[in-house]
Amino acid sequence: MNPETSQSTISQATGEAVFRALYQQLMDGWNEGSGAAFATPFAEDGDLIGFDGTHLKGRREIAQFHQGLFETYLKGSRLVGQVTSSRFLSPNAALIHAVGGTVMRGKSAPSPERDSIQTLVLRKHNGEWRIAAFQNTRVRPMGASFIGALIWIFSDWLWKLFGPKKRPIQTEIIARKDSP
């Protein structure tokens, strides 16, 4: 056995255990209904992109935003999920994919309409792994069926009619384009 290969395998196995524990810590914070506990695994300057495109910047903003949800719409909900893959991008960076769902208050199973695929970028700083970026995307396979395609078209139409008239993404792109 090549010692270099053996070390790499051990590092990957150890890394996967650490990554899964960090993801579990995130879910545990949600399940406690604590914005602060949910945000703890994030880097101080971590980013979270919600399923709806909301972009939260920094652990403090992530904690405050989620605390409001835990006290209202998501009160008593539970987050369930599992890491489906992980790999090192460098000795101090890793990529994780996970699947998750939300069990709403009074329910015993996740609501299928809340199923998500998540992408997490982890960063090791001062010997500690933290979430640098978290992207949550709802599972909505477009074109999987005729009905699915109709739902996509209908929801896009509703968004066009009732969504915000000022688009934050468009505004950010224009602002960057105009800056020196």
Backbone hydrogen bonds in HBPLUS format (Angstrom, degrees):
<---DONOR---> <-ACCEPTOR-->    atom                        ^
c    i                          cat <-CA-CA->   ^        H-A-AA   ^      H-
h    n   atom  resd res      DA  || num        DHA   H-A  angle D-A-AA Bond
n    s   type  num  typ     dist DA aas  dist angle  dist       angle   num
A0006-SER N   A0002-ASN O   2.93 MM   4  6.17 164.0  1.95 158.9 164.2     1
A0007-GLN N   A0003-PRO O   2.93 MM   4  6.08 160.2  1.97 146.0 150.6     2
A0008-SER N   A0004-GLU O   3.03 MM   4  6.26 157.9  2.08 145.4 151.5     3
A0009-THR N   A0005-THR O   2.92 MM   4  6.16 159.8  1.96 154.6 159.6     4
A0010-ILE N   A0006-SER O   2.94 MM   4  6.18 160.7  1.98 151.4 156.7     5
A0011-SER N   A0007-GLN O   2.86 MM   4  6.06 160.0  1.90 149.5 155.5     6
A0012-GLN N   A0008-SER O   2.94 MM   4  6.18 156.8  2.00 148.2 154.2     7
A0013-ALA N   A0009-THR O   2.94 MM   4  6.16 165.2  1.96 151.8 155.7     8
A0014-THR N   A0010-ILE O   2.84 MM   4  6.01 165.1  1.87 154.4 158.8     9
A0015-GLY N   A0011-SER O   2.75 MM   4  5.82 157.1  1.81 145.0 152.6    10
A0016-GLU N   A0012-GLN O   2.84 MM   4  6.04 159.4  1.88 150.7 155.6    11
A0017-ALA N   A0013-ALA O   3.20 MM   4  6.47 156.4  2.26 144.5 149.9    12
A0018-VAL N   A0014-THR O   3.08 MM   4  6.38 157.6  2.13 150.1 156.3    13
A0019-PHE N   A0015-GLY O   2.78 MM   4  6.01 161.6  1.82 158.5 164.2    14
A0020-ARG N   A0016-GLU O   2.89 MM   4  6.03 161.9  1.93 149.9 154.4    15
A0021-ALA N   A0017-ALA O   3.02 MM   4  6.15 153.0  2.10 141.0 148.7    16
A0022-LEU N   A0018-VAL O   2.96 MM   4  6.22 150.1  2.05 146.7 154.6    17
A0023-TYR N   A0019-PHE O   2.99 MM   4  6.28 156.9  2.05 148.2 154.2    18
A0024-GLN N   A0020-ARG O   2.86 MM   4  6.10 153.0  1.93 145.2 153.3    19
A0025-GLN N   A0021-ALA O   2.88 MM   4  6.10 148.7  1.98 142.0 150.6    20
A0026-LEU N   A0022-LEU O   3.10 MM   4  6.40 149.0  2.20 142.5 150.0    21
A0027-MET N   A0023-TYR O   3.08 MM   4  6.47 160.3  2.12 149.3 153.5    22
A0028-ASP N   A0024-GLN O   2.77 MM   4  6.01 158.3  1.81 153.1 159.9    23
A0029-GLY N   A0025-GLN O   3.01 MM   4  6.20 155.1  2.08 145.8 151.3    24
A0030-TRP N   A0026-LEU O   3.19 MM   4  6.54 156.1  2.25 146.8 152.9    25
A0031-ASN N   A0027-MET O   2.86 MM   4  6.12 165.4  1.88 154.8 159.0    26
A0032-GLU N   A0028-ASP O   2.92 MM   4  6.14 129.6  2.18 142.4 155.2    27
A0034-SER N   A0029-GLY O   3.19 MM   5  5.64 166.4  2.21 168.3 164.3    28
A0033-GLY N   A0030-TRP O   2.79 MM   3  5.12 149.0  1.89 108.5 119.1    29
A0038-PHE N   A0034-SER O   2.89 MM   4  6.07 158.0  1.94 150.8 157.4    30
A0039-ALA N   A0035-GLY O   2.98 MM   4  6.11 150.4  2.07 144.9 152.3    31
A0040-THR N   A0036-ALA O   3.04 MM   4  6.12 125.2  2.35 140.3 154.0    32
A0042-PHE N   A0039-ALA O   2.94 MM   3  5.54 156.1  2.00 122.7 130.4    33
A0131-ILE N   A0041-PRO O   2.82 MM  90  5.98 161.3  1.85 140.5 146.8    34
A0043-ALA N   A0131-ILE O   2.81 MM  88  5.50 166.2  1.83 140.6 137.2    35
A0046-GLY N   A0043-ALA O   2.88 MM   3  4.66 162.6  1.91 114.8 113.2    36
A0059-ARG N   A0044-GLU O   3.06 MM  15  5.07 159.7  2.10 123.2 128.0    37
A0058-GLY N   A0046-GLY O   2.64 MM  12  4.86 163.3  1.67 172.0 170.1    38
A0047-ASP N   A0132-ALA O   2.93 MM  85  6.18 153.8  2.00 131.6 138.4    39
A0134-PHE N   A0047-ASP O   2.95 MM  87  6.24 134.0  2.16 134.8 148.9    40
A0048-LEU N   A0056-LEU O   2.96 MM   8  5.11 156.3  2.02 146.4 150.2    41
A0056-LEU N   A0048-LEU O   2.79 MM   8  5.11 172.7  1.80 160.8 161.0    42
A0049-ILE N   A0134-PHE O   2.76 MM  85  6.14 165.5  1.78 167.4 172.6    43
A0136-ASN N   A0049-ILE O   2.99 MM  87  6.19 157.6  2.04 160.8 167.5    44
A0050-GLY N   A0054-THR O   2.81 MM   4  5.04 158.4  1.85 147.9 153.7    45
A0053-GLY N   A0050-GLY O   2.93 MM   3  5.23 166.4  1.95 117.4 120.0    46
A0062-ILE N   A0058-GLY O   3.04 MM   4  6.29 163.0  2.07 157.1 162.5    47
A0063-ALA N   A0059-ARG O   2.90 MM   4  6.08 160.3  1.93 151.8 156.9    48
A0064-GLN N   A0060-ARG O   2.96 MM   4  6.18 169.7  1.97 153.8 156.3    49
A0065-PHE N   A0061-GLU O   2.97 MM   4  5.99 168.6  1.98 150.7 154.3    50
A0066-HIS N   A0062-ILE O   3.09 MM   4  6.15 165.7  2.11 146.6 150.9    51
A0067-GLN N   A0063-ALA O   2.90 MM   4  6.02 150.5  1.98 148.6 157.3    52
A0068-GLY N   A0064-GLN O   3.26 MM   4  6.50 158.5  2.31 147.5 151.4    53
A0069-LEU N   A0065-PHE O   3.31 MM   4  6.71 149.5  2.41 140.0 148.2    54
A0070-PHE N   A0066-HIS O   2.79 MM   4  6.06 161.2  1.83 156.7 161.7    55
A0071-GLU N   A0067-GLN O   3.01 MM   4  6.20 135.5  2.22 143.5 154.6    56
A0072-THR N   A0069-LEU O   3.06 MM   3  5.16 151.2  2.14 102.1 111.1    57
A0074-LEU N   A0069-LEU O   2.82 MM   5  5.36 158.9  1.86 144.9 146.0    58
A0075-LYS N   A0072-THR O   3.20 MM   3  5.41 168.3  2.21 116.2 117.4    59
A0077-SER N   A0074-LEU O   3.01 MM   3  5.33 161.1  2.05 134.6 132.4    60
A0078-ARG N   A0103-VAL O   2.79 MM  25  4.98 153.2  1.86 140.7 149.9    61
A0103-VAL N   A0078-ARG O   2.72 MM  25  4.98 168.6  1.74 155.9 159.1    62
A0080-VAL N   A0101-GLY O   2.94 MM  21  5.42 171.2  1.95 161.7 163.7    63
A0101-GLY N   A0080-VAL O   2.80 MM  21  5.42 151.1  1.88 154.3 158.1    64
A0082-GLN N   A0099-VAL O   2.90 MM  17  5.68 149.0  1.99 156.4 166.5    65
A0099-VAL N   A0082-GLN O   3.00 MM  17  5.68 155.6  2.06 155.8 159.5    66
A0084-THR N   A0097-HIS O   2.77 MM  13  5.63 155.8  1.82 136.4 144.7    67
A0085-SER N   A0097-HIS O   3.25 MM  12  5.27 156.1  2.31 142.1 138.5    68
A0097-HIS N   A0085-SER O   2.94 MM  12  5.27 162.7  1.97 145.8 147.5    69
A0087-ARG N   A0095-LEU O   2.99 MM   8  5.49 146.3  2.10 150.5 159.9    70
A0095-LEU N   A0087-ARG O   2.86 MM   8  5.49 162.6  1.89 163.2 168.1    71
A0089-LEU N   A0093-ALA O   2.79 MM   4  5.26 166.0  1.81 129.8 134.4    72
A0090-SER N   A0093-ALA O   3.23 MM   3  5.06 157.4  2.28 136.5 131.4    73
A0093-ALA N   A0090-SER O   3.31 MM   3  5.06 177.4  2.31 106.8 107.4    74
A0124-LYS N   A0092-ASN O   2.84 MM  32  4.66 164.1  1.87 130.4 131.6    75
A0094-ALA N   A0122-LEU O   3.00 MM  28  5.03 153.4  2.07 134.1 137.4    76
A0122-LEU N   A0094-ALA O   2.83 MM  28  5.03 165.4  1.85 144.6 149.7    77
A0096-ILE N   A0120-LEU O   2.86 MM  24  5.05 159.7  1.90 154.8 157.7    78
A0120-LEU N   A0096-ILE O   2.90 MM  24  5.05 166.4  1.92 146.5 150.1    79
A0098-ALA N   A0118-GLN O   2.96 MM  20  5.10 152.9  2.04 142.1 146.7    80
A0118-GLN N   A0098-ALA O   2.82 MM  20  5.10 170.9  1.82 147.2 149.0    81
A0100-GLY N   A0116-SER O   3.00 MM  16  5.27 160.6  2.04 141.7 144.8    82
A0116-SER N   A0100-GLY O   2.83 MM  16  5.27 159.4  1.87 156.6 156.1    83
A0111-SER N   A0102-THR O   3.13 MM   9  6.29 157.2  2.18 158.9 152.7    84
A0107-LYS N   A0104-MET O   2.92 MM   3  5.54 153.8  1.99 147.2 148.2    85
A0114-ARG N   A0111-SER O   2.81 MM   3  5.43 162.2  1.84 123.7 129.6    86
A0115-ASP N   A0112-PRO O   3.17 MM   3  5.32 169.1  2.19 111.6 112.6    87
A0139-VAL N   A0115-ASP O   2.90 MM  24  5.70 164.0  1.92 143.0 142.6    88
A0117-ILE N   A0137-THR O   2.81 MM  20  5.34 159.5  1.85 155.7 159.9    89
A0137-THR N   A0117-ILE O   2.93 MM  20  5.34 163.7  1.96 154.4 159.6    90
A0119-THR N   A0135-GLN O   2.94 MM  16  5.15 156.1  2.00 145.3 153.2    91
A0135-GLN N   A0119-THR O   2.83 MM  16  5.15 160.4  1.87 153.4 159.8    92
A0121-VAL N   A0133-ALA O   2.86 MM  12  5.07 159.2  1.90 143.1 148.5    93
A0132-ALA N   A0121-VAL O   2.76 MM  11  5.55 154.0  1.82 153.0 161.8    94
A0133-ALA N   A0121-VAL O   3.22 MM  12  5.07 154.9  2.28 139.2 140.4    95
A0123-ARG N   A0130-ARG O   2.86 MM   7  5.50 160.3  1.89 157.9 164.7    96
A0130-ARG N   A0123-ARG O   2.95 MM   7  5.50 149.4  2.04 142.7 151.7    97
A0125-HIS N   A0128-GLU O   2.91 MM   3  5.34 163.4  1.94 142.9 141.5    98
A0128-GLU N   A0125-HIS O   3.03 MM   3  5.34 163.1  2.06 112.6 118.1    99
A0149-ALA N   A0145-SER O   3.03 MM   4  6.31 156.6  2.08 149.3 154.7   100
A0150-LEU N   A0146-PHE O   2.98 MM   4  6.30 156.4  2.04 148.7 155.5   101
A0151-ILE N   A0147-ILE O   2.90 MM   4  6.20 155.0  1.96 152.5 159.4   102
A0152-TRP N   A0148-GLY O   3.07 MM   4  6.35 158.2  2.12 147.2 152.4   103
A0153-ILE N   A0149-ALA O   2.97 MM   4  6.26 166.8  1.99 153.7 156.8   104
A0154-PHE N   A0150-LEU O   2.82 MM   4  5.98 164.4  1.84 152.5 157.2   105
A0155-SER N   A0151-ILE O   2.84 MM   4  5.99 163.3  1.87 152.5 157.0   106
A0156-ASP N   A0152-TRP O   2.93 MM   4  6.12 157.0  1.98 151.2 157.6   107
A0157-TRP N   A0153-ILE O   2.97 MM   4  6.17 153.6  2.04 145.5 152.9   108
A0158-LEU N   A0154-PHE O   2.89 MM   4  6.22 158.2  1.94 151.6 157.3   109
A0159-TRP N   A0155-SER O   2.92 MM   4  6.10 158.2  1.97 145.5 151.6   110
A0160-LYS N   A0156-ASP O   2.92 MM   4  6.15 155.0  1.98 145.7 152.7   111
A0161-LEU N   A0157-TRP O   3.01 MM   4  6.32 151.7  2.09 146.3 153.8   112
A0162-PHE N   A0158-LEU O   2.79 MM   4  5.90 171.0  1.80 161.2 163.4   113
A0163-GLY N   A0159-TRP O   2.68 MM   4  4.60 143.4  1.81 130.9 136.2   114
A0171-THR N   A0167-ARG O   3.00 MM   4  6.23 159.3  2.05 155.3 161.8   115
A0172-GLU N   A0168-PRO O   2.92 MM   4  6.14 157.9  1.97 148.5 153.6   116
A0173-ILE N   A0169-ILE O   2.98 MM   4  6.23 163.0  2.01 154.8 159.1   117
A0174-ILE N   A0170-GLN O   3.03 MM   4  6.21 163.7  2.05 151.2 155.4   118
A0175-ALA N   A0171-THR O   2.92 MM   4  6.09 158.7  1.96 147.9 154.3   119
A0176-ARG N   A0172-GLU O   2.94 MM   4  6.16 158.8  1.99 150.5 155.7   120
A0177-LYS N   A0173-ILE O   2.99 MM   4  6.13 154.9  2.06 145.7 153.0   121
A0178-ASP N   A0174-ILE O   3.03 MM   4  6.24 147.9  2.14 147.8 155.4   122
A0179-SER N   A0175-ALA O   3.13 MM   4  6.25 126.4  2.43 138.9 151.8   123
A0179-SER N   A0176-ARG O   3.29 MM   3  5.22 140.6  2.46  94.1 104.8   124
